[in-house]
């Protein structure tokens, strides 16, 4: 049987996960810091799986049309004449680009899992890496492009994937690094967050599956199942709203103003609290 967490902790961390999975302020940083503040040293696996599924539902629902087009293009290999064939070709190319961009983070996750886990054990590295996220957001606001994925090269895709790979470090925002990488490689402000969030689908799903692998022998009581179900729904709802906020922020070129200054402040507080022995 897994250990339990209080209702308040489950609700607060679900909102934190739902918001920060997509807002470029690092969900890993907020879960590390939030767990410390709330006095929770370790989150139950079932809870972690549930909130991951919640954020996965949010991005799948928001980008359901893009994901449906990708699915149709893969399942219907036949050639059609006219705009339908062009649309199918673009969807297949987008799928290939997303697949290539997924590889660096997947490889790094397998090879460096133990090292990254050690970094998560202390808030100090998290605070330092939040400074990196703030820098990335400042740089992202200074990139300007007009490309769509059909004009990306395979090298562009790999570089965006390397951005996602860097975000396995606690405190480095996945959406922040991939949006920056996309804008740097010339993607338009409309497509950079779109590509980033579509790229998050296999990563979030993979993280949930890895965590779910250890649940077969850890049954939940009805009360715990209800608690985690509510947390998952909250993570999904907050995550869905957060996607809209990020898309609007990238369009306005206000990533640092809206989120970077916050990351700087949180980084200073986290480093100070860690060095002074509060955490």
C-alpha positions as CSV (number, residue, x, y, z in Angstrom):
1,X,0.0,0.0,0.0
2,X,1.3,3.5,-0.9
3,X,1.7,6.2,1.6
4,X,-0.9,9.0,1.5
5,X,-0.8,12.7,1.2
6,X,-3.4,15.2,2.6
7,X,-6.2,16.5,0.5
8,X,-4.9,20.1,0.6
9,X,-1.5,18.9,-0.6
10,X,-3.0,16.9,-3.4
11,X,-5.1,19.8,-4.6
12,X,-2.4,22.5,-4.4
13,X,0.2,20.4,-6.2
14,X,-2.3,19.4,-8.9
15,X,-2.9,23.1,-9.6
16,X,0.8,23.7,-9.6
17,X,1.5,20.7,-11.9
18,X,-1.3,21.7,-14.3
19,X,-0.1,25.3,-14.6
20,X,3.6,24.8,-14.7
21,X,3.7,21.8,-17.0
22,X,3.0,24.4,-19.8
23,X,3.8,27.8,-18.4
24,X,7.6,28.2,-18.8
25,X,8.5,28.4,-15.1
26,X,9.5,24.7,-14.7
27,X,7.0,22.2,-13.3
28,X,9.9,20.2,-11.8
29,X,11.1,23.2,-9.8
30,X,7.6,23.9,-8.5
31,X,6.9,20.3,-7.5
32,X,10.3,20.1,-5.6
33,X,9.7,23.5,-3.9
34,X,6.0,22.9,-3.3
35,X,6.6,19.5,-1.7
36,X,9.2,21.1,0.6
37,X,6.9,23.9,1.6
38,X,4.0,21.5,2.2
39,X,6.2,19.1,4.2
40,X,5.9,16.2,1.7
41,X,9.2,14.5,1.0
42,X,7.9,12.1,-1.6
43,X,4.8,12.1,-3.7
44,X,3.0,8.8,-4.1
45,X,3.5,7.2,-7.5
46,X,-0.3,6.9,-8.1
47,X,-0.6,10.7,-7.5
48,X,2.3,11.5,-9.9
49,X,0.8,9.3,-12.6
50,X,-2.6,10.9,-12.2
51,X,-1.5,14.5,-12.5
52,X,0.7,13.6,-15.5
53,X,-2.3,12.0,-17.2
54,X,-4.3,15.2,-16.4
55,X,-1.8,17.4,-18.1
56,X,-1.6,14.9,-21.0
57,X,-5.4,15.2,-21.4
58,X,-5.1,19.0,-21.5
59,X,-2.6,19.1,-24.4
60,X,-4.4,16.3,-26.3
61,X,-7.8,18.1,-26.1
62,X,-6.3,21.5,-27.0
63,X,-4.4,20.2,-30.0
64,X,-6.9,17.5,-30.9
65,X,-7.2,18.7,-34.6
66,X,-3.4,18.5,-35.1
67,X,-3.2,15.1,-33.5
68,X,-6.1,13.8,-35.5
69,X,-4.5,15.0,-38.7
70,X,-1.2,13.2,-37.7
71,X,-3.1,10.0,-36.9
72,X,-5.1,10.1,-40.2
73,X,-2.0,10.7,-42.2
74,X,-0.3,7.7,-40.6
75,X,-3.2,5.3,-40.8
76,X,-4.2,6.2,-44.4
77,X,-1.1,5.8,-46.5
78,X,-2.8,6.1,-49.9
79,X,-2.1,9.0,-52.2
80,X,-4.9,11.5,-52.9
81,X,-5.0,14.3,-55.5
82,X,-5.2,18.0,-54.6
83,X,-5.1,19.8,-51.3
84,X,-5.9,16.7,-49.3
85,X,-2.7,15.0,-50.5
86,X,-0.6,18.2,-49.6
87,X,-2.2,18.3,-46.2
88,X,-1.4,14.6,-45.6
89,X,2.2,15.1,-46.7
90,X,2.6,18.1,-44.3
91,X,1.1,16.1,-41.4
92,X,3.5,13.2,-42.1
93,X,6.5,15.6,-42.2
94,X,5.4,17.2,-39.0
95,X,5.1,13.7,-37.4
96,X,8.7,12.9,-38.5
97,X,10.0,16.2,-37.2
98,X,8.4,15.6,-33.8
99,X,9.7,12.0,-33.7
100,X,13.3,13.2,-34.4
101,X,13.0,16.0,-31.8
102,X,11.8,13.4,-29.2
103,X,15.0,11.3,-29.4
104,X,17.5,13.5,-27.5
105,X,15.4,13.8,-24.4
106,X,14.5,10.1,-24.5
107,X,18.1,9.0,-24.7
108,X,19.2,11.5,-22.0
109,X,16.4,10.3,-19.7
110,X,17.6,6.7,-20.0
111,X,21.3,7.4,-19.6
112,X,21.2,10.2,-17.0
113,X,18.3,9.1,-14.9
114,X,20.3,8.4,-11.7
115,X,22.2,11.7,-11.9
116,X,19.0,13.7,-12.5
117,X,17.3,12.0,-9.6
118,X,20.1,13.2,-7.3
119,X,19.7,16.7,-8.5
120,X,16.0,16.5,-7.5
121,X,16.9,15.7,-3.9
122,X,18.0,19.3,-3.1
123,X,16.3,22.6,-3.9
124,X,19.7,24.3,-4.5
125,X,20.3,23.0,-8.0
126,X,16.6,23.7,-8.8
127,X,17.1,27.4,-7.8
128,X,20.2,27.7,-9.9
129,X,18.6,26.2,-12.9
130,X,15.7,28.6,-12.6
131,X,18.1,31.3,-13.4
132,X,18.8,29.5,-16.7
133,X,15.1,29.4,-17.4
134,X,14.9,33.2,-16.8
135,X,17.8,33.7,-19.3
136,X,16.1,31.5,-21.9
137,X,12.8,33.5,-21.6
138,X,14.7,36.7,-22.0
139,X,16.4,35.4,-25.2
140,X,13.1,34.0,-26.5
141,X,11.5,37.4,-26.6
142,X,14.3,38.6,-28.9
143,X,13.9,35.9,-31.5
144,X,11.7,36.6,-34.6
145,X,10.7,34.1,-37.3
146,X,8.0,33.3,-39.8
147,X,8.7,29.6,-40.6
148,X,6.2,26.8,-40.4
149,X,7.2,23.2,-39.8
150,X,7.2,22.3,-43.5
151,X,10.2,24.6,-43.8
152,X,12.1,23.1,-40.9
153,X,15.2,21.0,-41.6
154,X,16.1,17.8,-39.7
155,X,18.9,19.7,-38.0
156,X,16.4,22.3,-36.8
157,X,14.3,19.4,-35.3
158,X,17.4,17.9,-33.6
159,X,18.3,21.3,-32.0
160,X,14.7,21.8,-30.7
161,X,15.0,18.2,-29.3
162,X,18.2,19.2,-27.6
163,X,16.3,22.0,-26.0
164,X,13.9,19.5,-24.6
165,X,16.7,17.3,-23.4
166,X,18.2,20.2,-21.3
167,X,14.8,20.5,-19.6
168,X,15.3,17.1,-17.8
169,X,17.3,19.2,-15.3
170,X,15.2,20.4,-12.3
171,X,14.4,24.1,-12.7
172,X,14.8,24.2,-16.5
173,X,11.4,24.7,-18.2
174,X,10.7,22.3,-21.0
175,X,8.2,24.6,-22.7
176,X,10.7,27.6,-22.2
177,X,13.6,25.8,-23.8
178,X,11.7,24.3,-26.7
179,X,9.9,27.6,-27.5
180,X,13.2,29.4,-27.4
181,X,14.8,26.7,-29.7
182,X,11.8,26.9,-32.1
183,X,11.9,30.7,-32.3
184,X,15.7,30.6,-32.7
185,X,15.4,28.2,-35.6
186,X,12.9,30.6,-37.3
187,X,9.5,29.2,-36.3
188,X,6.8,31.8,-36.2
189,X,5.4,33.0,-32.8
190,X,2.2,31.0,-33.6
191,X,4.1,27.8,-34.4
192,X,6.8,27.8,-31.8
193,X,4.5,27.0,-28.8
194,X,2.4,24.7,-31.0
195,X,5.4,22.6,-31.9
196,X,6.5,22.7,-28.3
197,X,3.2,21.4,-26.9
198,X,2.8,18.7,-29.6
199,X,6.3,17.6,-28.7
200,X,5.3,17.3,-25.1
201,X,2.7,14.6,-25.8
202,X,5.2,11.6,-26.0
203,X,7.3,13.0,-23.2
204,X,4.4,13.4,-20.8
205,X,2.9,10.1,-21.9
206,X,6.3,8.4,-21.4
207,X,6.8,9.8,-17.9
208,X,3.3,8.6,-16.9
209,X,4.0,5.1,-18.3
210,X,7.3,4.8,-16.5
211,X,5.7,5.8,-13.2
212,X,2.7,3.6,-13.8
213,X,4.9,0.6,-14.3
214,X,5.4,0.3,-10.5
215,X,1.7,0.6,-9.6
216,X,0.5,-3.0,-10.3
217,X,1.3,-4.1,-6.7
218,X,0.2,-0.8,-5.0
219,X,-3.6,-0.8,-4.7
220,X,-5.5,2.4,-3.8
221,X,-8.3,2.7,-1.3
222,X,-11.5,4.2,-2.6
223,X,-10.7,7.5,-0.7
224,X,-7.3,7.8,-2.3
225,X,-8.7,7.0,-5.7
226,X,-11.2,9.8,-5.3
227,X,-8.6,12.2,-4.1
228,X,-6.2,11.5,-7.0
229,X,-9.1,11.6,-9.5
230,X,-10.0,15.1,-8.4
231,X,-6.3,16.1,-8.6
232,X,-6.1,14.7,-12.1
233,X,-9.2,16.7,-13.3
234,X,-7.8,19.9,-11.7
235,X,-4.4,19.4,-13.4
236,X,-6.2,18.9,-16.7
237,X,-8.4,22.0,-16.4
238,X,-5.6,24.3,-15.2
239,X,-3.2,22.9,-17.8
240,X,-5.8,23.6,-20.6
241,X,-6.1,27.2,-19.5
242,X,-2.3,27.5,-19.2
243,X,-1.7,26.6,-22.8
244,X,-3.8,29.5,-24.0
245,X,-1.8,31.8,-21.7
246,X,1.5,30.7,-23.1
247,X,0.4,30.9,-26.7
248,X,-0.8,34.5,-26.1
249,X,2.4,35.4,-24.3
250,X,4.7,34.1,-27.1
251,X,2.6,36.1,-29.6
252,X,3.1,39.3,-27.6
253,X,6.8,38.7,-27.0
254,X,6.3,39.0,-23.3
255,X,7.8,35.7,-21.9
256,X,10.3,37.4,-19.7
257,X,8.0,40.1,-18.5
258,X,5.3,37.6,-17.6
259,X,7.3,34.6,-16.4
260,X,11.1,35.4,-16.5
261,X,11.0,37.9,-13.7
262,X,9.0,35.5,-11.6
263,X,11.7,32.8,-12.2
264,X,14.4,35.2,-11.1
265,X,12.6,36.0,-7.9
266,X,11.8,32.3,-7.2
267,X,15.4,31.4,-7.9
268,X,16.8,33.9,-5.5
269,X,14.4,32.8,-2.7
270,X,15.2,29.1,-3.3
271,X,19.0,29.6,-3.4
272,X,18.8,31.8,-0.3
273,X,16.6,29.4,1.7
274,X,18.8,26.5,0.7
275,X,22.1,28.2,1.7
276,X,20.7,29.5,5.0
277,X,19.6,26.0,5.9
278,X,15.8,26.4,5.8
279,X,15.6,23.5,3.2
